Amino acid sequence: MVLEPDPGVFVFLNPSTNRFVFISNDREGDDFVMEAHPDNELRNRFTAIPVA
C-alpha cells in the first residue's frame, strides 16, 4: 500500500505485516538493502522526483 503523508512524499506499507519499507545502511555487495519495520519513521519516506 502506498501512502502519501505529504504532497510528493510517499511511504510503502505492507498491510499484511503492518511494516513500512525503508532503505537500510546495510549492504549486499555494492547495493543497499531494503528492510521493513513496524514504525513509521522519517527514513521510510520517499520523495517522487519527476523525470523530464
Biopython code that builds the backbone (N, CA, C, O; Angstrom):
import numpy as np
from Bio.PDB.StructureBuilder import StructureBuilder

atoms = [
    (1, "MET", "N", (0.853, -1.159, 0.000)),
    (1, "MET", "CA", (0.000, 0.000, 0.000)),
    (1, "MET", "C", (0.908, 1.233, 0.000)),
    (1, "MET", "O", (1.844, 1.329, 0.794)),
    (2, "VAL", "N", (0.615, 2.170, -0.901)),
    (2, "VAL", "CA", (1.374, 3.413, -0.964)),
    (2, "VAL", "C", (0.560, 4.504, -0.290)),
    (2, "VAL", "O", (-0.599, 4.736, -0.636)),
    (3, "LEU", "N", (1.179, 5.171, 0.674)),
    (3, "LEU", "CA", (0.531, 6.268, 1.383)),
    (3, "LEU", "C", (1.281, 7.560, 1.074)),
    (3, "LEU", "O", (2.496, 7.538, 0.876)),
    (4, "GLU", "N", (0.571, 8.682, 1.030)),
    (4, "GLU", "CA", (1.185, 9.979, 0.762)),
    (4, "GLU", "C", (0.933, 10.904, 1.955)),
    (4, "GLU", "O", (-0.049, 11.645, 1.962)),
    (5, "PRO", "N", (1.826, 10.866, 2.980)),
    (5, "PRO", "CA", (1.608, 11.685, 4.178)),
    (5, "PRO", "C", (1.735, 13.186, 3.916)),
    (5, "PRO", "O", (1.113, 13.993, 4.607)),
    (6, "ASP", "N", (2.538, 13.559, 2.921)),
    (6, "ASP", "CA", (2.701, 14.954, 2.499)),
    (6, "ASP", "C", (2.734, 14.959, 0.980)),
    (6, "ASP", "O", (3.084, 13.944, 0.378)),
    (7, "PRO", "N", (2.381, 16.070, 0.340)),
    (7, "PRO", "CA", (2.395, 16.113, -1.126)),
    (7, "PRO", "C", (3.773, 15.743, -1.693)),
    (7, "PRO", "O", (4.782, 16.346, -1.327)),
    (8, "GLY", "N", (3.806, 14.755, -2.582)),
    (8, "GLY", "CA", (5.040, 14.326, -3.219)),
    (8, "GLY", "C", (5.920, 13.439, -2.372)),
    (8, "GLY", "O", (7.006, 13.058, -2.807)),
    (9, "VAL", "N", (5.477, 13.096, -1.161)),
    (9, "VAL", "CA", (6.237, 12.224, -0.255)),
    (9, "VAL", "C", (5.427, 10.948, -0.048)),
    (9, "VAL", "O", (4.227, 10.996, 0.221)),
    (10, "PHE", "N", (6.105, 9.801, -0.177)),
    (10, "PHE", "CA", (5.395, 8.530, -0.120)),
    (10, "PHE", "C", (6.039, 7.577, 0.882)),
    (10, "PHE", "O", (7.250, 7.610, 1.101)),
    (11, "VAL", "N", (5.219, 6.737, 1.480)),
    (11, "VAL", "CA", (5.688, 5.628, 2.313)),
    (11, "VAL", "C", (5.030, 4.366, 1.777)),
    (11, "VAL", "O", (3.922, 4.407, 1.243)),
    (12, "PHE", "N", (5.722, 3.254, 1.926)),
    (12, "PHE", "CA", (5.229, 1.968, 1.444)),
    (12, "PHE", "C", (4.960, 1.074, 2.637)),
    (12, "PHE", "O", (5.868, 0.744, 3.399)),
    (13, "LEU", "N", (3.708, 0.686, 2.791)),
    (13, "LEU", "CA", (3.259, -0.127, 3.917)),
    (13, "LEU", "C", (2.754, -1.466, 3.402)),
    (13, "LEU", "O", (1.941, -1.518, 2.479)),
    (14, "ASN", "N", (3.238, -2.548, 4.000)),
    (14, "ASN", "CA", (2.703, -3.867, 3.697)),
    (14, "ASN", "C", (1.555, -4.104, 4.670)),
    (14, "ASN", "O", (1.803, -4.343, 5.851)),
    (15, "PRO", "N", (0.305, -4.045, 4.212)),
    (15, "PRO", "CA", (-0.826, -4.186, 5.133)),
    (15, "PRO", "C", (-0.944, -5.574, 5.759)),
    (15, "PRO", "O", (-1.579, -5.729, 6.802)),
    (16, "SER", "N", (-0.335, -6.587, 5.131)),
    (16, "SER", "CA", (-0.382, -7.940, 5.685)),
    (16, "SER", "C", (0.462, -8.058, 6.947)),
    (16, "SER", "O", (0.100, -8.767, 7.886)),
    (17, "THR", "N", (1.599, -7.351, 6.956)),
    (17, "THR", "CA", (2.507, -7.426, 8.103)),
    (17, "THR", "C", (2.516, -6.143, 8.925)),
    (17, "THR", "O", (3.088, -6.106, 10.014)),
    (18, "ASN", "N", (1.876, -5.077, 8.403)),
    (18, "ASN", "CA", (1.845, -3.762, 9.045)),
    (18, "ASN", "C", (3.268, -3.220, 9.262)),
    (18, "ASN", "O", (3.583, -2.655, 10.310)),
    (19, "ARG", "N", (4.112, -3.409, 8.242)),
    (19, "ARG", "CA", (5.505, -2.940, 8.306)),
    (19, "ARG", "C", (5.790, -1.989, 7.154)),
    (19, "ARG", "O", (5.296, -2.166, 6.041)),
    (20, "PHE", "N", (6.601, -0.970, 7.449)),
    (20, "PHE", "CA", (6.999, 0.030, 6.467)),
    (20, "PHE", "C", (8.357, -0.330, 5.869)),
    (20, "PHE", "O", (9.243, -0.809, 6.577)),
    (21, "VAL", "N", (8.520, -0.100, 4.569)),
    (21, "VAL", "CA", (9.771, -0.382, 3.869)),
    (21, "VAL", "C", (10.694, 0.828, 3.992)),
    (21, "VAL", "O", (10.245, 1.973, 3.936)),
    (22, "PHE", "N", (11.995, 0.558, 4.163)),
    (22, "PHE", "CA", (12.995, 1.620, 4.184)),
    (22, "PHE", "C", (14.301, 1.098, 3.614)),
    (22, "PHE", "O", (14.523, -0.112, 3.552)),
    (23, "ILE", "N", (15.168, 2.022, 3.195)),
    (23, "ILE", "CA", (16.495, 1.664, 2.697)),
    (23, "ILE", "C", (17.444, 1.647, 3.884)),
    (23, "ILE", "O", (17.640, 2.663, 4.551)),
    (24, "SER", "N", (18.022, 0.503, 4.136)),
    (24, "SER", "CA", (18.932, 0.321, 5.266)),
    (24, "SER", "C", (20.331, 0.808, 4.904)),
    (24, "SER", "O", (20.646, 0.971, 3.725)),
    (25, "ASN", "N", (21.153, 1.037, 5.888)),
    (25, "ASN", "CA", (22.574, 1.316, 5.667)),
    (25, "ASN", "C", (23.361, 0.030, 5.447)),
    (25, "ASN", "O", (24.533, 0.076, 5.074)),
    (26, "ASP", "N", (22.721, -1.125, 5.677)),
    (26, "ASP", "CA", (23.362, -2.411, 5.419)),
    (26, "ASP", "C", (23.531, -2.589, 3.911)),
    (26, "ASP", "O", (22.730, -2.095, 3.118)),
    (27, "ARG", "N", (24.576, -3.295, 3.541)),
    (27, "ARG", "CA", (24.847, -3.513, 2.115)),
    (27, "ARG", "C", (24.974, -4.992, 1.795)),
    (27, "ARG", "O", (25.398, -5.806, 2.616)),
    (28, "GLU", "N", (24.594, -5.296, 0.583)),
    (28, "GLU", "CA", (24.808, -6.609, -0.010)),
    (28, "GLU", "C", (25.631, -6.330, -1.263)),
    (28, "GLU", "O", (25.083, -5.948, -2.297)),
    (29, "GLY", "N", (26.932, -6.519, -1.172)),
    (29, "GLY", "CA", (27.820, -6.111, -2.255)),
    (29, "GLY", "C", (27.851, -4.585, -2.314)),
    (29, "GLY", "O", (28.133, -3.931, -1.310)),
    (30, "ASP", "N", (27.563, -4.015, -3.488)),
    (30, "ASP", "CA", (27.531, -2.553, -3.653)),
    (30, "ASP", "C", (26.134, -1.971, -3.458)),
    (30, "ASP", "O", (25.959, -0.756, -3.548)),
    (31, "ASP", "N", (25.148, -2.806, -3.197)),
    (31, "ASP", "CA", (23.762, -2.356, -3.089)),
    (31, "ASP", "C", (23.324, -2.197, -1.633)),
    (31, "ASP", "O", (23.723, -2.972, -0.763)),
    (32, "PHE", "N", (22.504, -1.187, -1.385)),
    (32, "PHE", "CA", (21.894, -1.037, -0.067)),
    (32, "PHE", "C", (20.717, -2.006, 0.039)),
    (32, "PHE", "O", (20.062, -2.307, -0.959)),
    (33, "VAL", "N", (20.459, -2.480, 1.227)),
    (33, "VAL", "CA", (19.415, -3.470, 1.476)),
    (33, "VAL", "C", (18.115, -2.761, 1.847)),
    (33, "VAL", "O", (18.117, -1.798, 2.613)),
    (34, "MET", "N", (17.012, -3.247, 1.298)),
    (34, "MET", "CA", (15.692, -2.753, 1.704)),
    (34, "MET", "C", (15.213, -3.626, 2.849)),
    (34, "MET", "O", (15.290, -4.853, 2.787)),
    (35, "GLU", "N", (14.716, -2.978, 3.895)),
    (35, "GLU", "CA", (14.201, -3.703, 5.055)),
    (35, "GLU", "C", (12.826, -3.153, 5.400)),
    (35, "GLU", "O", (12.342, -2.217, 4.764)),
    (36, "ALA", "N", (12.208, -3.735, 6.401)),
    (36, "ALA", "CA", (10.899, -3.278, 6.844)),
    (36, "ALA", "C", (10.826, -3.355, 8.364)),
    (36, "ALA", "O", (11.433, -4.223, 8.992)),
    (37, "HIS", "N", (10.060, -2.417, 8.942)),
    (37, "HIS", "CA", (9.851, -2.425, 10.380)),
    (37, "HIS", "C", (8.486, -1.813, 10.687)),
    (37, "HIS", "O", (7.897, -1.171, 9.817)),
    (38, "PRO", "N", (7.973, -1.996, 11.897)),
    (38, "PRO", "CA", (6.618, -1.556, 12.200)),
    (38, "PRO", "C", (6.481, -0.062, 12.483)),
    (38, "PRO", "O", (5.358, 0.437, 12.556)),
    (39, "ASP", "N", (7.576, 0.663, 12.644)),
    (39, "ASP", "CA", (7.497, 2.078, 12.996)),
    (39, "ASP", "C", (7.494, 2.955, 11.751)),
    (39, "ASP", "O", (8.208, 2.678, 10.788)),
    (40, "ASN", "N", (6.690, 4.012, 11.775)),
    (40, "ASN", "CA", (6.667, 4.970, 10.681)),
    (40, "ASN", "C", (7.646, 6.080, 11.024)),
    (40, "ASN", "O", (7.310, 7.001, 11.768)),
    (41, "GLU", "N", (8.863, 5.996, 10.480)),
    (41, "GLU", "CA", (9.934, 6.949, 10.771)),
    (41, "GLU", "C", (10.278, 7.754, 9.525)),
    (41, "GLU", "O", (9.835, 7.430, 8.423)),
    (42, "LEU", "N", (11.062, 8.794, 9.705)),
    (42, "LEU", "CA", (11.468, 9.652, 8.607)),
    (42, "LEU", "C", (12.186, 8.867, 7.512)),
    (42, "LEU", "O", (12.010, 9.167, 6.331)),
    (43, "ARG", "N", (12.985, 7.876, 7.874)),
    (43, "ARG", "CA", (13.727, 7.112, 6.869)),
    (43, "ARG", "C", (12.821, 6.263, 5.985)),
    (43, "ARG", "O", (13.287, 5.708, 4.990)),
    (44, "ASN", "N", (11.558, 6.151, 6.318)),
    (44, "ASN", "CA", (10.593, 5.415, 5.495)),
    (44, "ASN", "C", (10.059, 6.253, 4.347)),
    (44, "ASN", "O", (9.376, 5.729, 3.467)),
    (45, "ARG", "N", (10.358, 7.550, 4.342)),
    (45, "ARG", "CA", (9.755, 8.457, 3.354)),
    (45, "ARG", "C", (10.580, 8.531, 2.077)),
    (45, "ARG", "O", (11.806, 8.629, 2.110)),
    (46, "PHE", "N", (9.879, 8.482, 0.962)),
    (46, "PHE", "CA", (10.489, 8.585, -0.358)),
    (46, "PHE", "C", (9.871, 9.785, -1.053)),
    (46, "PHE", "O", (8.666, 10.012, -0.952)),
    (47, "THR", "N", (10.689, 10.555, -1.758)),
    (47, "THR", "CA", (10.207, 11.715, -2.498)),
    (47, "THR", "C", (10.216, 11.394, -3.978)),
    (47, "THR", "O", (11.206, 10.899, -4.517)),
    (48, "ALA", "N", (9.096, 11.684, -4.630)),
    (48, "ALA", "CA", (8.993, 11.463, -6.065)),
    (48, "ALA", "C", (9.596, 12.660, -6.796)),
    (48, "ALA", "O", (9.222, 13.805, -6.543)),
    (49, "ILE", "N", (10.526, 12.386, -7.695)),
    (49, "ILE", "CA", (11.162, 13.434, -8.485)),
    (49, "ILE", "C", (10.788, 13.189, -9.946)),
    (49, "ILE", "O", (11.185, 12.176, -10.523)),
    (50, "PRO", "N", (10.024, 14.111, -10.553)),
    (50, "PRO", "CA", (9.630, 13.909, -11.951)),
    (50, "PRO", "C", (10.835, 13.902, -12.887)),
    (50, "PRO", "O", (11.799, 14.644, -12.699)),
    (51, "VAL", "N", (10.753, 13.050, -13.890)),
    (51, "VAL", "CA", (11.815, 12.965, -14.905)),
    (51, "VAL", "C", (11.290, 13.640, -16.164)),
    (51, "VAL", "O", (10.196, 13.334, -16.638)),
    (52, "ALA", "N", (12.077, 14.551, -16.691)),
    (52, "ALA", "CA", (11.635, 15.298, -17.882)),
    (52, "ALA", "C", (11.775, 14.482, -19.141)),
    (52, "ALA", "O", (11.448, 14.961, -20.226)),
]
sb = StructureBuilder()
sb.init_structure("model")
sb.init_model(0)
sb.init_chain("A")
sb.init_seg("    ")
for serial, (resi, resn, name, xyz) in enumerate(atoms, 1):
    if name == "N":
        sb.init_residue(resn, " ", resi, " ")
    sb.init_atom(name, np.array(xyz, "f"), 0.0, 1.0, " ", f" {name:<3s}", serial, name[0])
structure = sb.get_structure()
